[in-house]
């Protein structure tokens, strides 16, 4: 059953109710009995697990190599570099943090 969020217009209390989708929305606050309004919820996140959802997202490296060769690329791009890694950029000079000075 979905959980719906409500807010009382009289006392401002926020509360949640688990209701069937076919149930009518709540119309009274459980504390003061005042009118309530249903908030728009964020809903539930959907997670797709397993195979077969998006074939292009989970292709094997063999398939990607074959596809790149068919497109005319000489070698598929790789996340690893053959040579040594380039040195990191120099750190900012110590002191004022590199910010501009205001006069």
Rosetta blueprint (number, residue, H / E / L):
1 X L
2 X E
3 X E
4 X E
5 X E
6 X E
7 X E
8 X E
9 X L
10 X L
11 X L
12 X L
13 X L
14 X E
15 X E
16 X E
17 X E
18 X E
19 X E
20 X L
21 X L
22 X L
23 X L
24 X L
25 X L
26 X L
27 X L
28 X E
29 X L
30 X L
31 X L
32 X L
33 X L
34 X L
35 X E
36 X E
37 X E
38 X E
39 X L
40 X L
41 X L
42 X L
43 X L
44 X L
45 X L
46 X L
47 X L
48 X L
49 X L
50 X L
51 X L
52 X L
53 X L
54 X L
55 X L
56 X L
57 X L
58 X L
59 X L
60 X L
61 X H
62 X H
63 X H
64 X H
65 X H
66 X H
67 X H
68 X H
69 X H
70 X H
71 X H
72 X L
73 X L
74 X L
75 X L
76 X L
77 X L
78 X L
79 X L
80 X L
81 X L
82 X L
83 X L
84 X L
85 X L
86 X L
87 X L
88 X L
89 X L
90 X L
91 X L
92 X L
93 X L
94 X L
95 X L
96 X L
97 X L
98 X L
99 X L
100 X L
101 X L
102 X L
103 X L
